[in-house]
Amino acid sequence: MNITALLALLQAAASVLTIAQGPTATTAFKQQAVNFGSHAVQAVTQAAAPISFSVPENTGIWPNTSELMSAPYIDAVGHWTRLGTTVQLVQEDVSFGDLNNDGVDDAAVVVNRPSSNGAANYFLAAMLNQGGIMFNIADISLGTSLNIATHSITAGVVVLNGDRYVLLGNAITRQ
């Protein structure tokens, strides 16, 4: 996608969101506008991401753990990288489900980004199934220790030990 198309997509999203703020907008239209705006930001983020390595396409519409192993992840300084010494997948803490209401399963994973002295730093990473690849769109810190007993994705909400997280655009927030 070229820069003109990316800007046009963001302008369209802004227009729809502005209309949705009007007094006659229904609740359903407002939700659709938010979804459209969120999807626009996600598409632009992925299209503009400076990923310097090739990412194999998903093997099907439903993601799996092997596709997460070759996906681009955000490292501690905001660059996209492969799994390795700077970003490590905690494989027992992976959930699949639709994070962005596009009808396709995505994933919520826990990654460790060790500090320079090797200390653990855990993050919840939102992995979108978008454009034929899995893509780390956003993450949120979980701290330096990890004890996750339950994790799931239900109706676009990631639940870790009862804590609820939602993806909006290219950010994860805790509810």
N, C-alpha and C positions, 0 to 999 in steps of 0.2 A: 504494500500500500504506500503511495507517495504522500508527502507532507500535505498536499492540497486536499487529498481525500480524507486524511486523518483530521485535519482542521474542520472540514465540512461535516464529518461525523460528530465531532464535539459541538459544533455550532447547532446542529440539528437537535442533539440531546439537550443543550441549554434552552432552545426554543420550546421543546416539549415540556421541560421542567417548569419553565415560566408559565406556560399555558395551564399546567396542572395546579398552579397556585391560585388560579382564578376562583371566584366564589361559586361558580356553577359546576366546577369539576367534581365528578363523583369520586368516591373512595376507590373504586376499582380503577378508574382512569389514573388517579394519583399513584397507585401502586404500579400500574403499567409504566407510567412515566419514570418512576424511580428505577424500575428494572431496566428500562431502555437506557437511561443515563448511566447506570452501573455497567451494563454490557458495553456501552460505548467507551467508557474509561478503560475497561478491561481489554478491549480490542486494541485501543490506541497504545496502552502500556505494553502489550505483547508485541505489536508491530514496531514500536520504537525501541524495544529492548536491544541493547548492543550485545547479542549473544555471539561469541567468537568461535563457536564450535557447532558442528552439525548435530541435530537432534533427530533421532529416528522417529518416524511417524508411529502412532499407536497401531496396534495390530487389529483393533476393532473399536466399536463405539463405546464399549465398557472398559474402563481402565483396569489395569492390574499392577501388582507390585513390581514386576519386571520393567514396566514402562516408567515407573517412578525412579528406578535405578539409573535411567539414562536421561532423565528430565533436567532442565536447567533450574538451579536453585540460587537464591539470593545469599551472598556471603555477608560477613560482618561489616564490610565497607560498601555494600550496595551493588556489587558486581554480580553478574550471573556466572555460575560455575557449575562444574560437574560435582557429584558426590566425591569426597576424598578427605584430605586432612583438614580442610577449612569448613566443610559442611558434611555431617554424618547423619544418615537416616536411622532413626530408632524404629526398626522394622516391626516391633510388637505393638507400636502405637500408630497404626494406620487405619483410617476409616474411609469408606467410600460412600458417596451420596451426592445429590445435586446441591451445590453451594450457591449457585447464582441464578437459579430458577430458569434455566434454559432447556430443561428436559433431558440433560445428559449428565451422567455421573461424573463427579470430580473426586478429589480426595483431600482429606485433612491429615497431615502427618506431623510427627514431632521430629525435629532435627536438633542436633547438637552442633554448635559452632564453638569449638574449644578456644579459650583465650590463648594468648601467646605463651603462657606458662602451663598450658594443658588443662586448666580448670574448665569444667563443663558450663555451658550456657545453652539452655534449652529454649526452643521456639516452637510455637504452633504455626505451621506453614500451610497456607491454602494453595492447593494445586489444581488449577483449572484444566479441564479437558477441552482445549480450544484450538481450533485451526489444525487439528490432526495430531497435536502433541500435548503432553502434560506440561504445565508451565506454572512455576512458583510466582503467583501474582502478589502475594502479601504474606506477612507473618507478624506475630506478636510474641513478646518475651514471656516465657513461663518461669524464668528464674534459673538458679544454679543447681537445684536438686529436683528430682523427678520421682513422683510416686503416683502413676496413673492407674487406677483400678478399672475405670470404665470410660469408654469413648465411643461416640457415635455421631452420625449426621442425620438429623430429622428435620424435614421441612426447611432446609437451608440453614439450620442452626447446628453448630458443632458443640457437643456437650462433652466436657472432660471433667470427670468426678463431680458432676452437677453444675459446674461453671459453664455458662453459655457464651458462645462467641459467634458473631455474624460477620459476613463479608459484604461490604458495600463499596463498589468501585474497586479500587486497589488498596483497600485498608481493611484490617480485621479489628473489630472492637469487642470488648467484653461487655455483656449486658448486665 
